Amino acid sequence: MKKLFWDLIKETIRGKSLPRILINNRMRAAEIFSGEILDLASGNLRPSYHRFLKIDPKAKITSVDISDERQPDILADLEKQFPFADEKFNNIFCFNLLEHIFDYRHVISESFRVLKKNGRFTGTIPFLGSVHGDPDDYFRYTRSTLERVFKETGFSGVKVEALGYGPFSVGYYMTAFLLPRILRPFWLFSSIGFDKIVTFLRKKHGREKYVLMYYFECRK
């Protein structure tokens, strides 16, 4: 909790969004990642969440992306068959990707195919927030959708967690750009405070209803 408090201050001043900060903080609690790792829609210009992941020094990370701007190890279209053999990877990262994929079931099924037995599929996906084309933005998924599609693909031990605080935090995220970075922590903590009051008075109006992001994790 203490780390999250300081992360909210430092990362907000650095210009990181609230969903990104919550993603990074959630990754602190994830089990260590080892073996062969496939990082989808990423490159060698590592996203900020890599600073918070616990990765075995002996692990090998292979990044794949459709754009060469991110300098991926492998340039590929993820809506086509992945250029990897069956059961090659111990872990697959899928952070903030599925909303940009029209044939998202294909990405999930291909991830299942290239995972080793008991391999882990881990990622995040936005729910409430602005449209962000990269290059396109297609969908928003509820917990029910994610749990169903993962199970239908064959994954087990499906875990989906809502990240956020409530309606005021959503409002903060949508409007934080209006303030200078140095002032954003004050607005952020005020929003979180109001959300705690709202949740106390109306429990159903907390993070499960006003979800900023979902974190998911499942096994083959």
Steps between C-alpha positions, in 0.01 A plus 500: 500500500787735585666431164173571322465834681844616388450355152182704463695815578823435310350337192226763471760777502694304238189517280374144537125446492312352794425173316868461414602558862247242621621251239859546608413468867301182433797348322705531820277231651524259207706184536845495343508444124757253368591289199402603148283813505301640207420872531213581262475844340826607658857565395848554633393851603354348815167635634495635856351183649833323448640709788256329736499140375697232679681322217755224547841624376528180296165555325498571129253763379387504137306809396270510199315795348351612169694829512878526468493829697503300824800299377350155565703183472247372247283709268163329457126555465339346806170449316680235296657176621778569750843416353578253780475126556244342731574510874811717472448753780468479878339843529320743272452871574191661348494855640255751350473310175163330456305824461711572188433161339185443296539120497584481869391135530775412253764666720374314806487163324844547344637593842352177635662304218853629553488474881655197665286283728431694821632815328369834619311761296515838676377842398290809545229672301326839538130534566402862576712756320562691182516356150866436416584372153825303479438490207131414570283463810216248467358364826447525875455175692319427827612244757232261367633524144860438603418206725281339234736537205802377700311193623356426155854510359610238751671703770456402865547679830362816340538804724371847405548797734349848474742790545379843606323673788163629379326769290707797618826325407359434155423872475853582612649273234289659227592856597846486658660634182344839576730554799877548521668179618607650832135563592359166389577307824274736697211443259572127495495451877187715528330274244609185683372649825159576350487146357562352845211706634276394210594134547427524873157651435414304183710183487392407148657819360861395559771362274294201383248737339735779389792295373804675359690186405477125531798285594473139387699184550430143394675168434507255215 
